[in-house]
Amino acid sequence: METREKIIIIGGGFAGLQLAKTLNNKNKKIIILDRVNHHMFQPLFYQVACGRIEPSNISFPFRKIFQRSRNIQFRLTEVKEIDTTNNKVIADEAEFTYDKLIIATGCKTNFFGNQDLESKAFGMKNTQEAISIRNHVLMTFEKLIIEKSRSDDGNWNIVIVGSGPTGVELAGAFAEMKKEILPRDYPYMNFNQLKIILVSSTEKPLAVMSSEAQDKSEKYLKELGVVFLSDEYVTDYDGNNVYTKSGKEIPSNNVIWAAGVIGNVVNGFPEEKLVRNRYKVDRYNKIEGYDAIFAIGDIAYMETPKYPNGHPQVANVAINQAKNLGRNLLKKSINEWQEYEYDDKGSLATIGKHRAVVDLPFIKFQGFFAWYFWMFLHLMLILSVRNKLAVFFNWMWSYFNKDSSLRLIILPNKKNETLQ
């Protein structure tokens, strides 16, 4: 009887999940390793942070996804190191051998080595961080209504650092929350004093998109009352004040860092295998120097004629690298393998209701229709029909009622802190 090839996938993000789905019920033994038990739809984390949708609506347990699979297993564990000599993955309280290893660990928030920022500002790369932002912001308003005074100016400034899609979408959502929701939740407070401040290191927001998208997004942000600080760098944050390169001091107890990402590198590889904290791979996503180890998605650095500095760290790249690698692994001969090339499908971002920007290869458009296009695309990308319906219902309720009922403050039980 032929022995099935054992493939270990580290990470269940867009890349890891897509690879597993491509290899599902094929003649391979697949083990997915992840430190959480669910896949997360990251593009909508900002809506969790703003109380628009529930975390469960964009989180999908791996065991549920592959409930009917005949060849895929899941293990909840955190990988510590790769023993490349003995083909072993060393994790918490367990070791796993492999015939082929695929690293799809994605990336995390990049605080550029600033320990104060990392310990005091909020990132937004997983479900827990999005919930923490929601809890902290809502607790700020609960604190204010008890104090009944502006004893701490930092409570009145929500500072978002980084003007990419995540930062812009967060700023727009908080600005709408300030206008439509908070005055109804806290009718005796004057929210004119609340400022949503977006700090950008570039002249315009959404620097990677077209000039039309940049100009329109800046216009939308200003229409919503967002304070946009252009060509500005945050140098430090002490928990009370944000310090910038130009000398500004912005009091804030709510700072969200959306200014960059860095790869989640696994120990066990020499430094020369990394380029800007990503594994250097060939056109087949194989890490250079290893015959049986691959990297896909945000953690992979692949140089091509079209992308000599590596591909952008976006979901479309991760998904399609995974599909290409999956198809290659199923072929009988390595001579049949196909090289990967990124086909850029475009980019988009939303800045509040009826305000969005879309850049497609053949057309660019903004405004009302772009917002509907953004909603439809994200709804289609959500995995299950049940979750699509739940998100759609929340969006429609919010659309007509300008409200949601999801502003729950859920803090960990102190008795359970030792179990974390």
Summary of the structure (lengths in Angstrom):
residues: 420
radius of gyration: 22.4
end to end distance: 44.2
largest distance: 76.0
contacts: 1322
relative contact order: 0.15
helix: 37%
strand: 24%
